[in-house]
Amino acid sequence: MHRSGTSVLTRGLAAIGVYLSDQLMPGQPDNPKGFFEDINIVKLNSELLTELESYWDSLWIPDWRSLPIERQHYYLDAAVSLISDQCKHKDFWAFKDPRVTRLASFWIQVLKQANCDPVFVLSNRHPLGVADSLAKRDQMPLGQALLLWLLHQSVGLDLFLETKGLIVDYDAFLENPSLHLEKLQSFLKLQKSKDWQEKYREFEGQFLEEELRHGFHQLDGSDLDVDMLGRMCRKLYLYLRQHACRPLNFESDLANEGHELQQEIVSYLAEQGGILNSLNRYINHHHLSVVQYHGLAREHHELTDRYHGLAREHHELTDRYHGLAREHHELTDRYHGLAREHHELTDRYHGLAREHHELTDRYHGL
């Protein structure tokens, strides 16, 4: 789920020796420490979701098998190629992208075709903490953010129940990172490196900061218990947190409770179908507007560049015009000076001519 601490968790995996990628997405203002997401996987997921007319914040899970068979094979082949290229160099490799939750069945098929044995690790953060972060970054309304959280985490619950993966609670991880790093290491059956203590300290000192919490909420979820949506989020949040804070063994009674909770969430989302459809139309319209805006922004940028180019050309031509005008003025002044000199010489010539005429008359008289 977006804004749920997946970056912290993935950086923690790197601290215990898990290889991520050589082509990680760089940090941005909303996540300056980095996303730790493989650029190529994010690009593929975004393209696939766009073709399915779905987005990262859509309130429905698209079915990638609704695409024509040739397009299914296109995306499968591309994803298998990405996975295979990474696995050639590393026996253990991790990648994260919140969009994977929307495409879980697709990636399970990809990993199967790539002969990879997947392990799923789910990050669980207080729903209001996620909502606060989405409101700050995307101005997303609280109800939409909670629905989005419920949708994503319910898919994560499905994966957890099917694969016996691991849940890491964001707040608990920040409270005692070393404990949860060791738990991750044990779950993944990774041997500690010789400098593991140094790597743990580096992770805690350079990456974890108190401000990563971006807000504090009731860990018992009581601040969610205001309406049906909040109560559903609270149930799922507490169930996932309960698992995250337990030992690694997976207990059947909690599994049964998880299946019952999943059915309850499915029923609730089905009851909200009308609202979800309305919100999705709004979300799709918003994304189309954003695409149109960016298209117009690019056109505006191109026109602005063209304007500045023409302005520079006009400035150069104006400078050239003023240079030629100065040259013309200088030549005109020179012309007038020569004209005056010519006039003076003409007057002198006429004076000498008169003098010559007088001397000629005198000569003839003599």
N, C-alpha and C positions, 0 to 999 in steps of 0.2 A: 504494500500500500504506500502511495506517495506520502512523504512527510511523516513516516512512522518510524524513523530511525534505521532504515535499511542501509544508509551510508555508513553510520557508526558500526553497525553489525558487520558489514562487508570489510571495512577497514580492520575490524577485530579479527576477521578470518585471515587477513594478510599478516597480522601480527603473530599468529600461531603457525605461519608457514604455508598458508594456502596461496597458490598462484592465482592471480586475477586475470591480467591481460597486459599486453604491451601497448594497447591502443585504448586507454581509458579516457572517458570524457573529462575535459578540464573543468575546474571549478567555475562557478558563476556567482553573481552577487547574492542569490538566494541560498547558495550552498558553497561558500568560498573554499572550504576544505576539500571539495571534490565529491563527485557522485559515485566514483568507483564502478562505472558502468562501461562495458565494452561498446565502443562507438558503432561498430558494425551490427551488433545485436540490437541495439536501440533503433538503428536505422531500419533494419528488417522488420522489427515489431511495429514501428510507426507506419511503414508502408503497408503491411498486412492489415492493420486496423483501419487505415484509411480506405483500403479497397473493400473492407467489410462495412464501411460507413459507420465506424465506431471510433471513439477517441478515448484518451486516457481518463476522462472524467464522465464518460457515458454511464448511465445507470442501467446497463444491461450487459450480459456476457455474450459476445457474438459467437456464432458457430462457423469456424473456418471451413468446415466441410460444405457450407452452402455455396462456396465458390465453384466455378467450373473445374472439372477434374484436372485440366492442364495447368490452371493457376495453383491448385493445391500442390501439384508436383513441383511447380516452379519454386514455391516457397519452401517446401520440404527439402528439395535438393540444395537450395541456397543455405538453409539453416544447418543441414547435415554437413555441408562443406565447411561452414564456419566452425562447428563443433569438432569435426575431424582434424582440421588444421591445428586447433589448440591442443587437442589430446595427443597429437603426434609428439609434442615436445614435453608434455607434463602428464604424469600419471593421475594427478589430482588437481582439478581446475574448477574454480567457482566463477559464476557470473550472476549478476543481479540486474533486474530491470522491473519496476513495479508493473509494467505492461504484461509481464509473463503471467500474472494472475489472470488476466483476461484471456490469455491464450494457453492455458494450462494443458488442455488436451492436445493442442498442437505440439507443444514442446515435449510432452511425454512421448508422442509418436516420433519426434525428431531424435530424442535421446535413445529410443529403442532402435531406430534405424542406424544410428551411429555406434551401436553396441556399447553404450555407456550405462553405467549403473547409477541412477541419480539419487541424490540425497537432498531433501528439502528442509530448509531452515526458515522459519517464519518469524518476522519481527512483530511484536505486539506492543502498541503504544496506546495510552489512554485516548479514547475517541475525541474528547474535547481538546486534547493537546494537538491531535492531527487537524481538527477543525480550526483551531486558532491559527495554526501555521498556514493552512489553505486560505483562510480569510485574509491573512497578512500578504501572502504572495499573489493570490488570484482573486481576492475580493469575493470568495465563494460563500454563499449563505450557509448558515449553520445546518439547516435541514438537509440541504444537498450534500454537505460534507459528511454528515452522519450516515446518510443513505449510502454514500460512496464507500465509507469505511466498512459498513455492515456487509455490503456486496463483496468487497475485496477479501475481507477477513473470513467470510463464510466459505469462499473458494479455498482460502488457505486452510480452513478447518477441514474441508473435504480432503485436501492433499495430505494433511497431517494424519487423519484417520485412516487413509488408504495406505500410506507409505511409512507410518510410524516415524515421521520426521522429528525435528526439534523445534521448540518454540523458545524464543528469547524475549523476555520482557524488557522494554526500553528503559523504564525507570529503574528497575532492579539492576540492569546492566550498568547504568551510570553510577548507581550507588556502590557497587562492588565489581568493577570490571575484571579484576584478576580471577575472582571466583568463577565468573561466567566464561572467561577465556579458557580456563582449565576444563570447564564443563564441555565447551565446544570441542576442545582438543580430545577429550575422552570420547565424546560421541562420535567424532570422525576417525577415532583410532589413529591419531597422529602422534608420532614420537616428538618429545620436546627437544628442541635444538640446544646446543651448548650455551648459546647466549639468550635463552628464552626469557630470563628475568630482565635482561636489558631491553629486549623487544617489548615486553609488557610495560616497563617504565616509560619507554619512548611513546608507546601508544597512549598511555594515560596522561603523560606530560604534554605531548605535542598535539594530540587530537581531541582528547576529552576536555571540555570546559563546562562550567556550571551553566553558561548561557545556552548550551545545547538543548536544555529542557524547554526553552521558549514558553514557560508558563508552568504552573503547578496546579494539579487537580487531585481530587480525592481518590486514593488508590482503591477504596472499596466501591467506587463507582456511584456513590450516593448523589453526586452532583449531576448524574444523568437521569435520575429517577423522576422525571417530570412529565413524560408522556410515553405512549406506546413505543415510538421509535427509540427514545432514550433508554427505555427498559430493555428492549431487544439488544441494543448496543451494550448495555451494562452486563446482561447475561453472557454474551459472547466474550466481552472483554475479561470478565472475571474467570470464565472457564479457561481461556487461553493463558491468563496470568497464573491461575492455579497450576496448570501444567508446566508453565515456565519455571515456577519456583519449586517443583518437585524433583526428586532424583530421576535418573535417566530411565528407569524401568517403566514400562507402559502398562497401566492397570486396566483390566477389562471393564470394571465398573465405570471408570471415567470414559472409556470408549463408548459404552452404552449411553451414558449421559450426553456425550458429544453427538451421537447419531440422533438422539431425541431433540437436542437443541437445533441441529441442522434442519430437521423436518419442520420445527417450529419457525425457523427463519424463512424457509422456503414458502411456507403457508403465509407468513406475514407479507413477504415480498409479492406473492401472488395477489393478495388482497389490495396491495397498493399499486396494482398494475396500471390503473387509470392515471394516477399521479405520476408514476414513473414514465409513462408514455408521454405525458404532457411536458415533463421536465426534459426528457430526451429530445423532443422536438425543439425546445428552447435551446438546449445545449448544441444540437446540430446547427441550428440557425446561427448561434453565437460563433461556432467554429467557421461556418461559411462566411460570416461577416468578417471574422479575423483574417481569413484567407483573402477576401476581397480587399480588406484594409491594407494588408501587406502588399497585394498586387498594386493598389493605387499608390502606396508609399514608395514602392520600387519605381513606378512610372513617374511619380513626383520627383524622386531622387534623380532619375535619368534626365527629366526635363530641367531640373535644377542644374545638373552638370552641364547640360547643353546650353542653358542660359548663361552660366558662368563662362563657358567656352566662348560663346558669342560675345559676352561682355569683355572678355580678354581680347578677342579679335577686334572688337569695336575700339577698345582702349589703344591697341597697337595701331589701328588705322587712324585714330584721332591723333596719336603721337606723330605718326607719319605725316598726317595732314598739317599739323602745326609746324613740323620740321620743314615741309615743303612751303608752307606759308611764310615762314621766316626766310627761307632761301629766296622765295619770290619777292619778299619785301626788300631783301638785300640787293637783289638784282634790279629791282625797280629803282632803289636809291642810286645804285651804280649807273643805271640808264639815265636817270635825271641828272646825275653829276656829269656824265659824258655829254648829255644834251646841252647842259650849260656851257661845258668846255667847247663843244662844237659851235654853240651860238657866239661865244667870245671870239673863237678863232675866225668865225664867219665875219663878225664885226671888224676884227683886225684885218681880215683879208680885204673887206670892202674899203676900210680906211687906207690900206696900202694901195689898193686899186685906184682910189681917188687921188692919192698922193702921186702915184705913177702917172695918172692921167694929167695932173697939173704939171708934173715935170716934163711930160711929153709935149704938152702945149708950150711950155717955156722953151723947151729944146727947139721946137719948130719956130718959135718966135725968134730965137737967137739965130 
